[in-house]
Amino acid sequence: MYTTKYKLFRVPRNRHLKRKTWIAHTIWNYFLGWQRTRYSLGLPYMSYKEMSREFTILRNSHPDIFSHWRELDSWAARQVLKRLDLGYDRFFKKIAKRPPKFRSVRKPYSLTMCPSGYKFAVPVAGDKGFGIYSDRVTIMGKSYRFNLSRPIFGKIKTVTIKEDALGDFYMTVVTNHIHSHLKPMTGNAAGFDMGVKTMLTCSNGKQYESPHFYTESIDKVRTANRQLSTKQRGSNNRERARHHHARMHRKVQRQREDHHWKLALELVRRFDVLFFETLNLDGMKRLWGRKVSDIGFYAFLQKVEWQAKKRGKRVEYINQWQPTTSVCHVCKARVSLELSDRTWTCKHCNTHHDRDINAAINILQVGASTFGVENVRLAIASGS
């Protein structure tokens, strides 16, 4: 599967898409309220098949109350129920900490459609032998134009429409195209220690700083927030201030994502096997708070895994309880260190260590012995 994202042009007819997403979120809230009522009465959980059957009964038996449900594509409406069922399934399996919650009408919601809900023009033959689609799409009877920033290859499977806080609509297209980036392997493996002051420390000694985009822009964000709080509710000035405030947050988000993608691509191109330590993000947030969220460790690791999967590389994680910082990677002697000790000297082998580089080398050694690596060179800093 291959996924691409496009921005729809801002036109007045986008209000139809806004209504469709509003209908989807009302379906979510209605059946979520039903599930909570059943739970309070001691009734069993209602599965996706049961919710789908009740959805059909309600839409047909009460056309005056649920007439707006008919405006939405049937397959897209049932995708909302599937999302709700998946959310409860993750909660029952203890993957998620809490059950699904109600969606606010003021927050954006997405809508996923199968070919019955959208229609693209017949693709023309491209230079690479693939069909090239045009920059127009018909969604539930209305024609829209989008910014075709990159060609759409393969057969389109699903289309997802989502609105952001500024009112811009984005279209995510999933196709069956297999986009391969397989190139000759580098034959290198490396371990990485993740931190707050230095985002990444590689076992070869190279350090990647962590640009705190939100912290750098916090003065502008606070000013926009104060300006928003002074405006009268329901006025045009408040809506204008809300857009300015949302624009500040969107800029920070895009800066962080751009940094993540570029760094992930650099690491995957340089190493065939990458070892990371499983992080306790909740504990880190209790210690350092906003700094951890500003770096976005989890989002970054997701991008590394995606880039590695496309290029046939490996990403492995060692146990978070494995001692890496306080163990000498030369003689394996364990010492007691404070958080302020950035460098230390091993009393057994007299090796001088940098705290982060030593942890990265230990992560590499533990990962190589645990998961097994063949025909690769372990990237270890010289002099360590």
Wavefront OBJ file of the C-alpha trace (Angstrom):
o trace
v 0.000 0.000 0.000
v 1.144 3.527 -0.810
v -0.271 6.633 0.872
v -0.134 10.219 -0.360
v -1.671 13.386 1.043
v -3.079 16.354 -0.899
v -4.625 19.679 0.006
v -7.998 20.622 -1.440
v -8.479 24.116 -2.803
v -10.373 26.508 -0.537
v -13.752 27.038 -2.208
v -17.256 27.730 -0.830
v -18.429 24.225 -1.706
v -16.123 22.813 0.974
v -19.025 23.449 3.331
v -20.513 20.196 1.981
v -17.433 18.304 3.181
v -17.689 20.045 6.544
v -21.269 18.819 6.882
v -20.237 15.268 5.954
v -17.561 15.221 8.645
v -20.087 16.651 11.111
v -22.488 13.784 10.309
v -19.681 11.270 10.868
v -18.893 12.727 14.274
v -22.606 12.650 15.283
v -22.694 8.929 14.447
v -19.630 8.406 16.642
v -21.117 10.300 19.579
v -24.529 8.623 19.263
v -23.215 5.056 19.398
v -20.592 5.922 22.012
v -23.381 7.251 24.230
v -25.332 4.063 23.574
v -22.342 1.938 24.601
v -21.898 3.894 27.837
v -25.589 3.626 28.652
v -25.476 -0.137 28.149
v -22.450 -0.358 30.419
v -24.183 1.647 33.163
v -27.172 -0.725 32.945
v -24.949 -3.813 33.154
v -25.569 -4.898 29.564
v -22.796 -6.509 27.466
v -20.718 -4.619 24.939
v -22.338 -4.163 21.528
v -20.007 -5.418 18.757
v -19.452 -3.824 15.378
v -21.945 -6.151 13.649
v -24.618 -5.270 16.189
v -23.909 -1.539 15.858
v -24.050 -1.825 12.060
v -27.397 -3.618 12.244
v -28.806 -1.020 14.645
v -27.521 1.768 12.415
v -29.509 0.376 9.476
v -32.641 -0.068 11.596
v -32.494 3.473 12.988
v -31.870 5.052 9.607
v -34.792 3.223 7.982
v -37.344 3.225 10.811
v -36.881 6.869 11.900
v -36.262 8.857 8.707
v -37.423 12.100 10.329
v -34.892 11.910 13.205
v -31.936 10.379 11.381
v -32.481 11.871 7.934
v -29.007 13.487 7.980
v -27.428 10.017 8.269
v -28.676 9.294 4.756
v -26.525 12.099 3.363
v -23.409 10.112 4.238
v -22.130 7.210 2.185
v -23.142 3.926 3.834
v -19.636 2.471 3.731
v -18.145 5.658 5.206
v -20.706 5.620 8.036
v -19.811 2.045 8.915
v -16.130 2.967 8.946
v -16.965 5.289 11.841
v -18.473 2.343 13.710
v -15.369 0.280 12.924
v -13.187 2.992 14.445
v -15.324 2.993 17.571
v -15.141 -0.787 17.828
v -11.365 -0.680 17.320
v -11.037 1.904 20.092
v -12.906 -0.325 22.539
v -10.929 -3.354 21.387
v -7.665 -1.576 22.183
v -9.055 -0.621 25.599
v -10.169 -4.195 26.373
v -6.720 -5.521 25.401
v -5.118 -2.857 27.653
v -3.300 -1.283 24.719
v -5.123 1.997 25.334
v -5.376 3.452 28.830
v -8.985 4.614 28.538
v -12.049 3.896 26.385
v -13.045 6.149 23.458
v -14.375 9.568 24.366
v -16.912 11.923 22.847
v -15.822 14.106 19.940
v -16.279 17.853 20.149
v -18.052 19.501 17.246
v -15.386 22.220 17.264
v -12.553 19.775 16.663
v -11.831 18.296 13.205
v -12.937 14.791 12.333
v -11.952 12.592 9.398
v -14.073 10.614 6.961
v -12.916 7.498 5.073
v -14.626 6.393 1.860
v -14.425 3.423 -0.489
v -14.850 3.783 -4.306
v -18.623 4.180 -3.876
v -18.071 7.570 -2.194
v -15.551 9.133 -4.586
v -14.698 9.129 -8.265
v -11.535 10.168 -10.094
v -11.251 10.769 -13.809
v -9.896 7.898 -15.916
v -6.086 8.001 -15.529
v -3.916 8.675 -18.536
v -0.754 6.744 -19.362
v 2.333 8.055 -17.609
v 6.043 7.982 -18.423
v 6.734 5.186 -15.939
v 3.968 2.940 -17.183
v 1.523 3.941 -14.435
v -1.789 5.680 -14.842
v -1.627 9.366 -13.903
v -4.757 10.830 -12.307
v -5.900 14.405 -12.785
v -6.273 17.033 -10.053
v -10.060 16.692 -9.741
v -12.141 14.341 -7.626
v -15.882 13.873 -7.137
v -16.864 13.204 -3.515
v -20.479 12.184 -2.893
v -21.735 13.997 -5.981
v -19.698 17.213 -5.590
v -16.603 17.987 -7.667
v -13.467 19.293 -5.937
v -10.013 20.286 -7.093
v -6.865 19.543 -5.138
v -3.182 20.372 -5.345
v -1.641 17.421 -7.206
v 1.787 17.823 -5.597
v 2.836 14.311 -6.628
v 1.309 11.771 -9.036
v -1.066 9.084 -7.797
v 0.244 5.653 -8.806
v -1.674 2.376 -8.704
v -5.316 1.592 -8.051
v -6.988 3.778 -5.446
v -8.405 1.809 -2.508
v -9.640 4.391 -0.003
v -9.820 8.173 0.322
v -9.852 9.969 3.677
v -11.001 13.575 4.062
v -10.007 15.592 7.117
v -10.306 19.242 8.118
v -7.701 21.006 10.217
v -8.228 23.765 12.773
v -7.896 26.457 10.098
v -10.687 25.046 7.955
v -8.396 23.582 5.270
v -9.339 20.151 3.937
v -6.760 17.462 3.184
v -7.276 14.269 1.200
v -5.286 11.116 1.993
v -5.221 8.598 -0.863
v -4.304 4.930 -0.291
v -3.366 2.883 -3.379
v -2.084 -0.628 -4.013
v 1.136 0.693 -5.512
v 4.312 -0.832 -4.043
v 6.877 1.934 -3.753
v 10.266 0.283 -3.361
v 13.422 2.097 -2.252
v 15.667 -0.959 -2.118
v 19.311 0.004 -2.618
v 22.638 -1.681 -1.808
v 23.049 -2.183 1.915
v 25.643 -0.185 3.829
v 26.608 -3.052 6.133
v 26.495 -0.865 9.260
v 24.574 -1.224 12.532
v 24.267 1.422 15.231
v 22.693 1.999 18.612
v 21.027 5.237 19.662
v 20.486 6.778 23.066
v 17.608 9.249 23.241
v 17.642 12.203 25.602
v 16.196 15.637 26.279
v 19.255 17.890 25.889
v 20.566 15.842 22.975
v 17.785 14.157 21.046
v 19.915 11.311 19.675
v 23.411 10.072 20.441
v 24.769 7.501 18.014
v 27.150 4.765 19.062
v 29.726 6.131 16.584
v 29.938 9.318 18.662
v 27.785 11.611 16.538
v 25.142 13.588 18.381
v 21.926 15.030 16.954
v 20.603 18.056 18.792
v 16.928 18.415 19.627
v 15.431 21.641 18.269
v 12.626 22.606 20.649
v 10.335 24.233 18.115
v 7.479 24.860 20.540
v 9.773 26.343 23.184
v 11.293 28.669 20.581
v 7.838 29.855 19.484
v 6.177 29.889 22.898
v 6.222 33.693 23.186
v 4.312 34.083 19.911
v 1.896 31.308 20.900
v 1.207 32.921 24.266
v 0.632 36.308 22.646
v -1.828 34.762 20.193
v -3.568 32.960 23.054
v -3.948 36.175 25.075
v -5.325 37.997 22.048
v -7.836 35.210 21.529
v -9.028 35.321 25.149
v -9.858 39.038 24.917
v -12.171 38.734 21.899
v -15.940 38.483 22.288
v -17.380 35.040 21.674
v -19.133 34.691 18.346
v -17.497 37.767 16.812
v -15.502 37.880 13.595
v -12.495 39.201 15.490
v -12.490 36.108 17.708
v -12.636 33.821 14.678
v -9.748 35.738 13.136
v -7.743 35.442 16.364
v -8.547 31.737 16.593
v -7.177 31.177 13.096
v -4.012 33.076 14.003
v -3.583 30.951 17.138
v -4.144 27.726 15.198
v -1.700 28.889 12.528
v 1.028 29.238 15.165
v 0.487 25.674 16.366
v 0.364 24.312 12.814
v 3.696 25.936 12.014
v 5.328 24.287 15.047
v 3.833 20.932 14.089
v 5.111 21.173 10.521
v 8.587 22.200 11.672
v 8.765 19.190 13.977
v 7.500 16.781 11.314
v 9.963 18.123 8.739
v 12.850 17.629 11.173
v 11.682 14.096 12.010
v 11.397 12.999 8.379
v 14.805 14.375 7.388
v 16.566 12.852 10.390
v 14.827 9.481 9.968
v 15.797 9.366 6.296
v 19.417 10.210 7.119
v 19.686 7.434 9.724
v 18.050 4.773 7.562
v 20.304 5.596 4.606
v 23.416 5.345 6.773
v 22.659 2.174 8.779
v 21.079 -1.185 7.989
v 20.164 -2.090 11.586
v 19.136 0.517 14.154
v 18.782 -0.259 17.858
v 16.795 1.927 20.249
v 15.884 1.650 23.907
v 12.224 1.322 24.872
v 11.323 4.594 26.569
v 9.024 5.225 29.507
v 7.524 8.390 28.045
v 5.028 8.878 30.885
v 7.822 8.900 33.439
v 9.907 11.239 31.287
v 6.979 13.652 30.972
v 6.573 13.711 34.755
v 10.218 14.741 35.072
v 10.677 17.133 32.141
v 7.100 17.861 31.081
v 6.707 19.904 27.909
v 10.276 19.295 26.720
v 9.547 15.625 26.058
v 6.362 16.384 24.142
v 8.172 19.070 22.150
v 10.732 16.544 20.867
v 8.107 13.944 19.922
v 10.021 10.693 20.478
v 7.150 8.363 19.591
v 6.273 10.194 16.369
v 9.937 10.181 15.361
v 10.332 6.431 15.929
v 7.232 5.780 13.836
v 8.824 7.652 10.938
v 12.086 5.724 11.363
v 10.190 2.428 11.237
v 8.338 3.525 8.098
v 11.498 4.597 6.287
v 13.275 1.383 7.326
v 10.401 -0.786 6.124
v 10.487 0.796 2.655
v 14.228 0.214 2.331
v 14.477 -3.277 3.791
v 16.238 -2.116 6.970
v 15.651 -3.223 10.575
v 14.617 -1.281 13.672
v 14.834 -3.143 16.992
v 14.161 -2.135 20.596
v 15.887 -3.411 23.734
v 14.229 -3.716 27.136
v 13.827 -0.436 29.016
v 15.068 -2.130 32.211
v 18.366 -3.093 30.594
v 21.136 -1.048 32.323
v 22.928 0.956 29.644
v 23.955 4.296 31.145
v 25.628 3.111 34.337
v 27.498 0.137 32.837
v 30.978 0.413 31.328
v 30.817 -0.998 27.801
v 34.460 -2.125 28.059
v 34.601 -4.153 31.288
v 30.839 -4.284 32.060
v 31.372 -2.876 35.551
v 28.328 -1.104 36.980
v 28.614 2.200 38.808
v 26.237 4.601 40.509
v 25.600 7.810 38.576
v 23.562 10.939 39.175
v 21.595 12.636 36.423
v 24.078 15.525 36.480
v 27.073 13.223 35.784
v 27.614 13.701 32.046
v 31.109 12.163 32.007
v 32.716 9.590 34.278
v 35.756 7.332 34.524
v 35.480 3.613 35.174
v 37.427 2.629 38.316
v 38.069 -0.896 37.031
v 39.513 -0.246 33.566
v 40.221 3.523 33.801
v 38.179 4.216 30.665
v 36.780 7.733 30.415
v 33.176 7.725 29.231
v 30.730 10.217 27.864
v 27.421 9.305 29.454
v 25.314 9.326 26.262
v 27.908 7.709 23.968
v 28.502 4.915 26.488
v 24.746 4.279 26.692
v 24.470 4.183 22.892
v 27.325 1.666 22.625
v 25.696 -0.523 25.298
v 22.393 -0.371 23.408
v 24.211 -1.479 20.252
v 25.990 -4.350 22.007
v 22.851 -5.577 23.789
v 20.802 -5.316 20.613
v 23.385 -7.145 18.512
v 23.590 -10.008 21.011
v 19.820 -10.197 21.554
v 18.487 -9.926 18.013
v 21.524 -11.157 16.127
v 23.156 -9.280 13.270
v 25.157 -10.832 10.463
v 27.488 -9.304 7.916
v 27.302 -5.837 9.475
v 29.856 -3.595 11.171
v 29.049 -2.256 14.620
v 29.392 1.531 14.587
v 31.363 2.253 17.765
v 33.051 5.588 18.453
v 36.821 5.568 18.106
v 38.661 5.672 21.400
v 35.704 4.161 23.278
l 1 2 3 4 5 6 7 8 9 10 11 12 13 14 15 16 17 18 19 20 21 22 23 24 25 26 27 28 29 30 31 32 33 34 35 36 37 38 39 40 41 42 43 44 45 46 47 48 49 50 51 52 53 54 55 56 57 58 59 60 61 62 63 64 65 66 67 68 69 70 71 72 73 74 75 76 77 78 79 80 81 82 83 84 85 86 87 88 89 90 91 92 93 94 95 96 97 98 99 100 101 102 103 104 105 106 107 108 109 110 111 112 113 114 115 116 117 118 119 120 121 122 123 124 125 126 127 128 129 130 131 132 133 134 135 136 137 138 139 140 141 142 143 144 145 146 147 148 149 150 151 152 153 154 155 156 157 158 159 160 161 162 163 164 165 166 167 168 169 170 171 172 173 174 175 176 177 178 179 180 181 182 183 184 185 186 187 188 189 190 191 192 193 194 195 196 197 198 199 200 201 202 203 204 205 206 207 208 209 210 211 212 213 214 215 216 217 218 219 220 221 222 223 224 225 226 227 228 229 230 231 232 233 234 235 236 237 238 239 240 241 242 243 244 245 246 247 248 249 250 251 252 253 254 255 256 257 258 259 260 261 262 263 264 265 266 267 268 269 270 271 272 273 274 275 276 277 278 279 280 281 282 283 284 285 286 287 288 289 290 291 292 293 294 295 296 297 298 299 300 301 302 303 304 305 306 307 308 309 310 311 312 313 314 315 316 317 318 319 320 321 322 323 324 325 326 327 328 329 330 331 332 333 334 335 336 337 338 339 340 341 342 343 344 345 346 347 348 349 350 351 352 353 354 355 356 357 358 359 360 361 362 363 364 365 366 367 368 369 370 371 372 373 374 375 376 377 378 379 380 381 382 383 384
